Amino acid sequence: DLELHLQRCQQLSVTVLTDHQDLSNTELKTITNSTAPQEYRIRAKLRTYKPQKLHQSVKLHCSKCNSLQEVPDGDDFDLILHGSANTAPNPELHNTSWYESVMWTTQDQKQREIAIHFVKHDEMLQHPEDTLLMIEGGTLKEIWKLTKRFKCVIPVRSTEDDLELLDLSAPFLLQGNVKYYGCKQCSTPKPMKNLSSIAAEQQLSWEPTEIAQVLGIELLQYVFIMKFTLVDETGSLNAYLFDY
């Protein structure tokens, strides 16, 4: 557990970073006055680390524009879903050559209309664990139920001509308990009919990178970021951890 480990590190008077055992210890002042890249072995105290809570270390990174952003929380997603539910499913977009549609009205007070479009392969529906589906008008709770049974879930809404993705503040794809996001700056979302090219492939796997590509989405990657401030008698040094 990294958080416990870091707390333990702060309690110790000295923390030794054990990499580069063949090198002698270098003072931090020497390192800060040197040009990178170099390899050093240091002996230092850990003064602070950020963020304090481990879950805040996870960010979303775009490799194209190099931007970093916070992972949206479930409340943001819920609001976007509620907003999209105001647009009724367009019956003219149901039951095409590459997906089969089912529609029903909920029994609650709002009587929401929900449409689910099951993508076919070779004109046949697949087993749930291999199926990609698109949902209109669903709540967060309903979508999570579907992700437990089906391989891929894409929240969509109707236009006059086609189904389209929601606002990119929402995940464009859910697989199991993983939410996939696209970069707002670098993506140019395309209509859902572009998915039919993947559905026609002989070996159908529904890879997130391939789905993102045909839908014009620049896929954001989850990254782990931390900042450590190290000190010795000669100075201080900020060390950054960045990993996928």
Backbone bond lengths (Angstrom), bond angles and torsions (degrees), N, CA, C in turn:
res aa  C-N    CA-C-N  psi(-1)  N-CA   C-N-CA  omega(-1)  CA-C   N-CA-C  phi
1 D - - - 1.470 - - 1.519 108.26 -
2 L 1.315 116.74 112.56 1.468 121.37 -173.31 1.522 111.92 -63.37
3 E 1.356 116.26 -38.07 1.465 119.15 -176.56 1.534 110.43 -63.77
4 L 1.336 115.66 -45.07 1.474 119.45 178.09 1.525 110.63 -63.74
5 H 1.333 114.70 -40.37 1.459 119.89 -179.52 1.529 110.74 -61.26
6 L 1.334 116.41 -42.98 1.469 120.21 -179.77 1.528 111.15 -66.27
7 Q 1.358 116.18 -38.83 1.464 119.42 177.38 1.533 110.06 -62.06
8 R 1.328 115.29 -40.39 1.459 120.22 179.38 1.524 110.29 -64.83
9 C 1.333 114.90 -39.90 1.466 119.67 178.69 1.533 111.22 -59.79
10 Q 1.322 116.07 -40.35 1.465 119.40 -178.62 1.529 111.40 -67.65
11 Q 1.350 116.02 -29.46 1.465 119.33 -177.76 1.537 111.05 -74.88
12 L 1.325 116.52 -28.50 1.465 119.66 -179.78 1.531 110.13 -74.50
13 S 1.329 115.86 147.48 1.465 118.95 -179.07 1.523 111.18 -70.58
14 V 1.315 116.70 -34.76 1.464 120.48 -179.90 1.521 108.74 -138.50
15 T 1.311 116.16 136.23 1.463 121.23 174.74 1.518 107.75 -112.60
16 V 1.317 116.85 131.09 1.458 120.57 179.02 1.515 108.58 -105.45
17 L 1.358 116.70 124.00 1.452 121.43 173.00 1.522 106.91 -87.37
18 T 1.323 115.58 119.46 1.476 119.41 -164.40 1.532 114.40 -91.34
19 D 1.337 117.94 3.11 1.458 118.24 178.97 1.531 110.51 -71.45
20 H 1.326 116.38 159.23 1.474 122.96 179.89 1.547 111.71 56.67
21 Q 1.330 115.39 56.66 1.468 120.58 -179.26 1.527 112.16 -62.24
22 D 1.324 116.39 -22.91 1.471 119.41 -178.19 1.529 111.95 -78.48
23 L 1.348 117.63 -9.07 1.467 120.29 -178.90 1.521 110.86 -98.53
24 S 1.335 115.74 149.46 1.468 119.19 174.10 1.533 108.79 -81.31
25 N 1.338 117.10 160.56 1.467 120.91 -178.40 1.526 111.37 -66.04
26 T 1.316 115.98 140.95 1.469 122.21 177.93 1.512 109.21 -117.65
27 E 1.337 117.22 137.44 1.467 120.56 177.76 1.531 109.84 -69.82
28 L 1.328 115.78 148.83 1.467 120.37 -178.38 1.528 112.21 -62.95
29 K 1.332 116.53 -34.44 1.461 120.24 179.13 1.533 110.67 -59.11
30 T 1.331 116.34 -40.32 1.468 120.94 179.56 1.525 110.36 -64.30
31 I 1.344 115.63 -39.92 1.467 120.14 -178.34 1.527 110.76 -65.99
32 T 1.341 116.15 -44.84 1.470 119.13 -177.66 1.529 112.00 -66.71
33 N 1.330 117.22 -22.46 1.468 120.52 178.79 1.530 112.76 -93.86
34 S 1.333 116.73 3.25 1.467 120.79 -178.16 1.524 110.24 -100.00
35 T 1.317 115.82 160.01 1.475 120.28 175.45 1.525 109.25 -90.96
36 A 1.322 115.77 142.97 1.465 121.35 178.80 1.534 108.95 -86.35
37 P 1.337 119.85 158.26 1.471 125.19 -3.24 1.529 112.07 -90.36
38 Q 1.333 116.09 145.72 1.463 122.79 175.47 1.526 108.38 -141.63
39 E 1.299 117.38 162.59 1.469 120.79 173.63 1.517 108.36 -112.17
40 Y 1.329 116.48 132.20 1.456 121.71 -179.84 1.515 110.02 -136.76
41 R 1.319 114.24 158.38 1.456 120.61 168.46 1.516 106.13 -118.37
42 I 1.342 116.65 129.87 1.462 119.55 -176.36 1.521 111.07 -122.61
43 R 1.323 113.49 160.75 1.458 121.11 172.48 1.530 105.31 -126.87
44 A 1.346 116.70 112.15 1.468 119.24 -170.40 1.517 111.21 -151.17
45 K 1.328 114.63 164.66 1.465 121.33 172.51 1.524 108.89 -94.64
46 L 1.319 115.11 148.81 1.459 120.21 172.43 1.523 107.09 -91.34
47 R 1.337 116.33 110.85 1.470 119.42 -177.94 1.528 110.60 -83.01
48 T 1.339 117.64 -51.19 1.468 120.73 179.89 1.523 110.09 -144.87
49 Y 1.312 115.50 163.39 1.460 120.68 170.46 1.524 108.34 -142.86
50 K 1.313 115.69 148.35 1.464 121.95 178.23 1.529 108.93 -134.81
51 P 1.340 118.46 146.93 1.460 126.72 -5.83 1.522 111.34 -74.92
52 Q 1.316 116.67 163.44 1.458 121.06 -178.18 1.527 111.17 -72.55
53 K 1.323 116.69 -33.82 1.468 120.35 179.59 1.529 109.21 -100.60
54 L 1.320 115.45 130.02 1.460 120.83 -170.99 1.528 112.59 -61.13
55 H 1.348 118.74 -37.71 1.469 120.32 -177.32 1.529 111.46 -64.46
56 Q 1.354 117.66 -22.60 1.462 120.75 179.04 1.531 111.86 -74.77
57 S 1.324 116.49 -9.50 1.466 120.58 179.39 1.523 112.03 -76.05
58 V 1.317 117.43 -18.35 1.463 120.30 -177.26 1.530 109.47 -86.13
59 K 1.330 115.85 123.42 1.468 122.35 179.96 1.525 109.02 -127.40
60 L 1.340 115.48 174.18 1.458 121.46 173.96 1.525 108.74 -110.47
61 H 1.336 116.13 131.65 1.468 121.54 -174.00 1.526 110.42 -122.54
62 C 1.333 115.98 134.14 1.466 121.00 173.86 1.526 108.26 -101.16
63 S 1.312 116.21 119.96 1.468 119.37 -177.92 1.530 111.68 -75.08
64 K 1.341 117.17 -16.15 1.470 119.82 -178.89 1.523 111.31 -80.96
65 C 1.356 117.32 -52.59 1.475 119.12 -178.90 1.532 111.69 -101.30
66 N 1.335 116.17 -0.37 1.465 123.23 176.37 1.530 113.35 64.02
67 S 1.336 116.82 22.50 1.472 119.45 179.59 1.528 110.78 -83.07
68 L 1.333 114.39 154.70 1.471 122.00 175.84 1.515 107.85 -120.80
69 Q 1.319 117.42 140.99 1.454 119.63 175.68 1.517 111.24 -144.97
70 E 1.328 115.26 160.46 1.460 120.46 178.31 1.525 109.24 -70.10
71 V 1.330 115.79 150.49 1.461 120.41 173.66 1.534 107.42 -75.40
72 P 1.353 118.42 121.20 1.468 119.67 -179.30 1.527 110.99 -60.26
73 D 1.328 116.54 148.86 1.468 118.22 178.30 1.531 109.99 -91.29
74 G 1.334 115.40 172.11 1.455 121.66 -176.22 1.511 113.55 -61.90
75 D 1.335 117.54 -29.12 1.470 120.77 -179.54 1.531 111.22 -64.21
76 D 1.344 116.85 -39.52 1.473 121.11 178.27 1.528 110.04 -61.08
77 F 1.321 115.29 -45.90 1.462 121.86 -179.38 1.531 110.05 -61.78
78 D 1.327 115.83 -43.43 1.467 121.93 -178.99 1.529 110.87 -60.40
79 L 1.348 116.65 -42.93 1.467 121.16 179.58 1.533 111.46 -62.80
80 I 1.332 116.13 -42.09 1.466 120.66 179.42 1.528 110.46 -64.49
81 L 1.334 116.15 -40.43 1.471 120.43 178.22 1.522 111.28 -63.86
82 H 1.344 116.44 -41.99 1.472 120.48 178.16 1.524 110.67 -61.84
83 G 1.341 115.36 -40.49 1.458 120.24 179.32 1.517 112.08 -64.60
84 S 1.340 116.27 -41.58 1.471 119.76 -178.11 1.526 111.44 -72.09
85 A 1.353 117.10 -23.87 1.465 120.79 -179.95 1.528 111.74 -67.33
86 N 1.345 116.83 -16.13 1.465 120.52 178.09 1.531 111.84 -71.41
87 T 1.342 115.99 -19.52 1.465 120.26 177.00 1.526 108.49 -92.80
88 A 1.313 117.03 114.56 1.475 120.58 -178.34 1.523 110.42 -69.25
89 P 1.344 117.56 143.49 1.469 120.09 176.52 1.532 111.14 -57.77
90 N 1.323 115.91 139.85 1.459 122.22 179.92 1.536 109.17 -88.61
91 P 1.350 118.02 109.45 1.470 120.67 -176.54 1.521 113.51 -59.83
92 E 1.331 117.37 -23.93 1.467 120.11 -179.41 1.535 112.24 -68.69
93 L 1.338 115.54 -15.54 1.471 119.63 179.78 1.521 112.50 -96.13
94 H 1.333 118.20 7.31 1.462 121.51 -176.90 1.529 111.45 -88.78
95 N 1.349 114.21 149.87 1.471 122.11 172.55 1.529 113.13 54.20
96 T 1.327 114.69 69.21 1.463 120.52 177.00 1.531 108.91 -93.68
97 S 1.319 115.46 -173.39 1.466 119.63 -179.57 1.526 112.09 -67.82
98 W 1.359 116.81 -22.29 1.472 117.92 -174.24 1.528 114.34 -116.58
99 Y 1.305 118.85 -2.26 1.472 119.90 170.91 1.523 111.09 -146.49
100 E 1.335 114.04 155.16 1.465 122.29 178.98 1.522 108.37 -112.45
101 S 1.318 117.39 136.68 1.468 121.15 -172.16 1.526 111.74 -113.29
102 V 1.339 114.29 143.82 1.464 121.94 173.83 1.528 106.25 -128.96
103 M 1.340 116.50 137.87 1.454 119.57 -177.91 1.522 110.71 -135.26
104 W 1.332 116.85 141.59 1.456 120.33 174.81 1.519 110.22 -151.76
105 T 1.333 115.51 165.65 1.461 122.49 178.93 1.525 108.33 -109.74
106 T 1.326 116.79 131.58 1.481 119.87 -178.55 1.529 110.06 -69.78
107 Q 1.337 114.97 156.95 1.459 120.90 -177.32 1.531 112.82 -90.26
108 D 1.341 117.63 1.24 1.467 119.40 -179.38 1.530 110.44 -77.16
109 Q 1.329 116.47 -179.78 1.471 121.51 -175.59 1.522 112.58 -60.29
110 K 1.339 115.75 -37.83 1.467 119.13 -176.21 1.528 112.34 -74.93
111 Q 1.337 116.53 -21.29 1.464 121.95 -178.49 1.538 111.28 48.64
112 R 1.318 113.64 60.70 1.469 119.99 -179.91 1.527 110.59 -69.82
113 E 1.332 115.20 146.45 1.456 120.58 173.02 1.528 108.24 -95.72
114 I 1.318 115.81 126.00 1.470 120.88 179.65 1.524 108.36 -118.83
115 A 1.323 115.44 134.68 1.465 120.75 174.44 1.525 108.83 -123.63
116 I 1.322 115.75 133.84 1.472 120.78 174.99 1.522 107.88 -121.46
117 H 1.330 115.26 130.24 1.468 122.17 -177.70 1.533 108.09 -114.13
118 F 1.322 116.76 113.08 1.469 122.66 -178.03 1.524 108.69 -93.09
119 V 1.322 116.56 117.95 1.468 120.50 -178.28 1.526 109.63 -73.59
120 K 1.348 114.82 133.71 1.468 120.82 -177.61 1.535 110.71 -96.80
121 H 1.320 114.55 162.52 1.466 121.71 174.82 1.522 106.90 -132.47
122 D 1.326 117.42 125.07 1.468 120.82 -173.50 1.526 111.27 53.46
123 E 1.328 115.40 40.86 1.464 123.72 178.74 1.528 113.20 63.91
124 M 1.318 116.95 13.69 1.475 121.21 -179.53 1.532 109.56 -120.38
125 L 1.337 115.88 146.73 1.458 120.16 171.24 1.518 108.62 -73.48
126 Q 1.339 115.75 146.17 1.467 120.09 -179.52 1.526 110.73 -97.42
127 H 1.334 115.72 173.27 1.463 119.65 172.35 1.528 108.29 -63.43
128 P 1.355 118.99 147.65 1.475 121.19 -177.99 1.524 114.04 -50.50
129 E 1.352 116.68 -40.48 1.471 119.62 -177.25 1.523 113.03 -68.60
130 D 1.353 117.91 -10.59 1.464 122.13 177.73 1.527 112.13 -112.22
131 T 1.323 117.16 2.23 1.468 121.39 -169.55 1.523 113.32 -94.04
132 L 1.351 115.54 136.32 1.460 121.58 166.52 1.519 107.28 -100.31
133 L 1.329 116.12 132.37 1.463 119.78 176.33 1.518 109.97 -128.83
134 M 1.323 114.74 155.92 1.471 122.46 176.18 1.517 107.07 -117.04
135 I 1.330 116.76 135.62 1.461 120.67 -177.03 1.525 110.90 -123.53
136 E 1.336 114.87 136.30 1.474 122.38 174.11 1.526 108.86 -115.14
137 G 1.324 116.05 132.96 1.462 120.72 172.04 1.512 115.89 82.15
138 G 1.331 118.12 8.33 1.462 120.89 -178.54 1.522 112.65 -82.73
139 T 1.329 116.30 154.39 1.467 121.54 173.88 1.528 108.62 -89.17
140 L 1.326 114.84 170.48 1.469 120.26 178.57 1.530 110.77 -59.32
141 K 1.315 116.04 -42.84 1.473 121.73 -179.28 1.529 110.34 -61.80
142 E 1.336 116.37 -43.34 1.470 120.21 -179.25 1.523 111.13 -67.17
143 I 1.336 116.49 -37.97 1.462 120.38 179.80 1.530 110.78 -65.94
144 W 1.357 116.94 -42.49 1.468 119.40 179.16 1.515 111.87 -63.55
145 K 1.340 116.86 -33.38 1.478 120.00 176.20 1.523 110.51 -63.79
146 L 1.318 116.02 -40.91 1.465 120.41 -179.77 1.531 112.06 -67.27
147 T 1.346 116.47 -36.61 1.477 119.22 -178.40 1.530 111.31 -66.41
148 K 1.335 117.21 -23.60 1.472 120.14 178.97 1.527 111.56 -73.59
149 R 1.337 115.62 -21.55 1.461 119.06 -175.52 1.522 113.18 -108.43
150 F 1.339 116.94 -34.93 1.464 120.68 -174.60 1.527 110.80 -109.77
151 K 1.329 116.45 154.96 1.468 120.28 -173.89 1.520 112.87 -66.08
152 C 1.344 117.45 -48.66 1.465 121.76 -176.02 1.519 110.08 -133.86
153 V 1.333 115.24 139.99 1.462 120.83 176.28 1.536 108.19 -128.75
154 I 1.329 116.44 128.40 1.459 121.52 177.12 1.527 108.70 -120.70
155 P 1.344 118.42 116.80 1.469 120.02 175.48 1.537 109.63 -75.11
156 V 1.334 116.74 131.58 1.468 121.25 -177.33 1.526 110.46 -136.13
157 R 1.327 114.99 174.19 1.466 121.01 170.40 1.534 108.15 -140.72
158 S 1.334 115.79 162.18 1.466 121.34 -178.25 1.519 111.68 -87.03
159 T 1.325 115.10 144.01 1.465 121.01 163.54 1.538 105.48 -117.18
160 E 1.316 116.93 -170.33 1.465 119.34 177.45 1.524 111.64 -70.00
161 D 1.354 115.38 -30.78 1.464 119.35 -171.14 1.515 114.87 -108.81
162 D 1.322 117.10 -25.64 1.468 118.72 -172.00 1.525 110.02 -162.00
163 L 1.329 115.05 172.94 1.465 121.09 170.10 1.518 107.43 -86.13
164 E 1.343 116.46 146.89 1.461 119.54 179.39 1.526 109.62 -137.63
165 L 1.335 114.71 161.35 1.464 121.21 176.93 1.524 110.44 -69.15
166 L 1.338 115.66 158.49 1.456 121.12 174.15 1.533 109.23 -78.57
167 D 1.315 116.19 -177.98 1.462 122.94 172.91 1.536 109.26 -50.57
168 L 1.325 117.64 137.35 1.471 120.47 -177.45 1.533 113.82 -71.71
169 S 1.351 117.18 0.88 1.472 118.69 168.83 1.527 109.60 -69.62
170 A 1.337 115.40 -21.15 1.471 121.21 176.48 1.525 108.70 -92.40
171 P 1.328 117.46 155.69 1.472 118.59 173.73 1.522 109.64 -64.79
172 F 1.337 117.38 138.70 1.459 119.50 179.27 1.528 110.87 -86.72
173 L 1.351 116.01 -12.13 1.461 121.02 -177.06 1.523 109.41 -152.87
174 L 1.318 116.49 139.46 1.473 121.49 174.87 1.520 107.94 -124.77
175 Q 1.325 114.97 129.84 1.464 121.38 177.55 1.516 107.84 -131.38
176 G 1.334 117.33 112.56 1.465 119.56 -175.17 1.513 109.05 61.47
177 N 1.337 117.03 -125.96 1.474 119.60 177.93 1.530 112.01 -102.14
178 V 1.342 117.15 15.46 1.472 121.17 -179.47 1.528 109.69 -102.15
179 K 1.347 115.36 130.79 1.466 121.46 176.24 1.524 108.42 -104.79
180 Y 1.319 116.53 129.07 1.465 121.71 179.70 1.527 109.49 -104.68
181 Y 1.339 115.26 132.19 1.462 121.77 -177.51 1.526 110.83 -117.19
182 G 1.342 115.03 155.40 1.456 120.77 175.88 1.512 110.58 -114.19
183 C 1.332 116.70 152.70 1.465 122.13 178.06 1.533 109.29 -75.60
184 K 1.329 116.40 124.02 1.475 120.70 -179.60 1.532 111.16 -64.14
185 Q 1.321 115.75 -35.31 1.461 120.75 -174.92 1.533 112.21 -74.81
186 C 1.331 116.11 -39.10 1.473 120.09 -171.63 1.526 113.97 -101.11
187 S 1.327 118.38 -9.74 1.464 120.80 -177.71 1.526 110.99 -88.82
188 T 1.326 115.30 147.57 1.468 122.36 170.93 1.529 106.51 -128.70
189 P 1.359 116.53 84.76 1.473 119.65 -172.71 1.528 113.23 -56.75
190 K 1.330 114.50 136.22 1.466 122.01 178.85 1.526 109.01 -110.54
191 P 1.357 116.98 159.43 1.470 118.82 -179.95 1.525 112.46 -64.29
192 M 1.351 115.15 159.61 1.458 120.73 -173.27 1.528 113.01 -66.74
193 K 1.327 118.47 -18.37 1.471 119.56 -179.56 1.531 111.45 -60.63
194 N 1.342 116.36 -20.70 1.468 119.55 177.87 1.528 112.06 -65.01
195 L 1.346 116.88 -20.36 1.471 120.20 177.30 1.523 112.07 -66.91
196 S 1.338 116.64 -22.05 1.468 119.92 -176.43 1.528 111.54 -61.06
197 S 1.353 116.91 -25.32 1.469 119.51 178.89 1.529 110.96 -67.19
198 I 1.344 116.59 -36.04 1.474 119.42 176.84 1.525 109.53 -73.15
199 A 1.339 116.41 -40.58 1.468 120.83 -178.58 1.528 111.14 -60.05
200 A 1.340 117.06 -25.67 1.470 121.03 -178.63 1.529 112.45 -84.84
201 E 1.339 118.07 -7.56 1.471 120.33 -178.90 1.528 110.80 -66.45
202 Q 1.331 114.75 146.81 1.469 118.87 -178.27 1.522 111.05 -66.29
203 Q 1.339 117.04 -47.34 1.469 121.98 176.71 1.525 107.95 -100.41
204 L 1.321 116.24 100.42 1.458 121.14 -174.31 1.527 110.18 -95.50
205 S 1.345 116.61 118.40 1.470 119.26 -175.79 1.528 113.62 -121.93
206 W 1.343 117.46 -17.56 1.470 122.33 -178.25 1.525 112.36 56.02
207 E 1.326 116.03 57.52 1.460 121.05 176.41 1.535 109.74 -77.15
208 P 1.352 118.68 132.18 1.472 120.93 -179.15 1.527 113.63 -54.27
209 T 1.338 117.80 -38.19 1.476 120.25 -178.55 1.525 110.73 -65.77
210 E 1.338 116.72 -38.47 1.468 120.59 179.91 1.529 110.74 -72.13
211 I 1.332 116.31 -40.24 1.471 120.62 177.19 1.531 109.34 -60.34
212 A 1.346 115.61 -46.48 1.469 120.59 179.83 1.523 110.57 -59.01
213 Q 1.311 116.62 -43.54 1.469 120.96 -176.12 1.526 111.42 -62.18
214 V 1.346 118.12 -47.88 1.476 119.33 -176.48 1.526 111.56 -72.78
215 L 1.343 116.84 -20.94 1.468 119.79 178.61 1.536 112.49 -94.09
216 G 1.337 116.43 6.80 1.466 120.43 176.73 1.514 113.65 71.80
217 I 1.324 116.62 27.91 1.465 121.86 -176.65 1.525 110.61 -104.12
218 E 1.332 116.12 129.55 1.473 121.15 170.93 1.521 106.13 -86.57
219 L 1.327 115.81 108.12 1.464 122.08 -171.98 1.524 111.94 -69.23
220 L 1.323 116.62 129.10 1.468 121.13 174.74 1.526 109.01 -85.84
221 Q 1.323 115.75 141.74 1.460 120.83 179.37 1.520 110.43 -106.89
222 Y 1.334 115.45 141.89 1.462 120.06 174.53 1.527 108.64 -73.82
223 V 1.339 116.12 128.86 1.463 120.47 177.60 1.527 109.89 -127.07
224 F 1.323 114.94 157.38 1.464 122.49 -179.75 1.527 107.53 -112.86
225 I 1.321 116.54 121.96 1.470 120.87 -175.08 1.521 110.44 -129.35
226 M 1.331 116.71 133.05 1.468 121.37 172.83 1.525 109.84 -142.51
227 K 1.341 115.34 155.18 1.463 121.40 176.69 1.525 107.71 -124.40
228 F 1.319 116.28 127.94 1.472 122.69 178.19 1.525 108.49 -115.23
229 T 1.324 117.25 136.29 1.465 120.62 172.12 1.529 107.97 -107.07
230 L 1.337 115.49 117.29 1.468 122.36 -177.79 1.520 109.23 -107.21
231 V 1.334 116.67 142.20 1.472 120.21 -179.65 1.522 111.36 -134.10
232 D 1.336 115.20 147.27 1.474 121.06 165.18 1.531 106.93 -137.31
233 E 1.349 117.75 -166.90 1.471 120.71 -175.15 1.529 112.42 -67.22
234 T 1.342 117.07 -17.14 1.469 119.54 -172.53 1.527 113.95 -102.44
235 G 1.318 117.55 -13.70 1.471 118.18 -178.17 1.521 112.20 163.79
236 S 1.329 114.99 -167.88 1.463 120.38 -179.98 1.529 109.93 -129.25
237 L 1.317 114.88 160.34 1.457 120.90 -176.16 1.527 108.74 -146.15
238 N 1.338 116.28 131.37 1.462 120.38 174.07 1.527 109.21 -91.25
239 A 1.336 115.74 128.25 1.467 120.94 177.59 1.526 108.18 -116.66
240 Y 1.329 116.18 132.92 1.462 121.35 -177.29 1.526 110.17 -114.03
241 L 1.327 114.30 136.21 1.457 120.92 176.27 1.525 107.36 -111.18
242 F 1.339 116.65 126.25 1.472 121.81 -178.91 1.521 106.52 -139.70
243 D 1.335 117.00 117.47 1.460 119.25 -177.58 1.518 110.86 -150.40
244 Y 1.322 116.89 149.27 1.461 121.32 177.84 1.518 109.08 -82.30
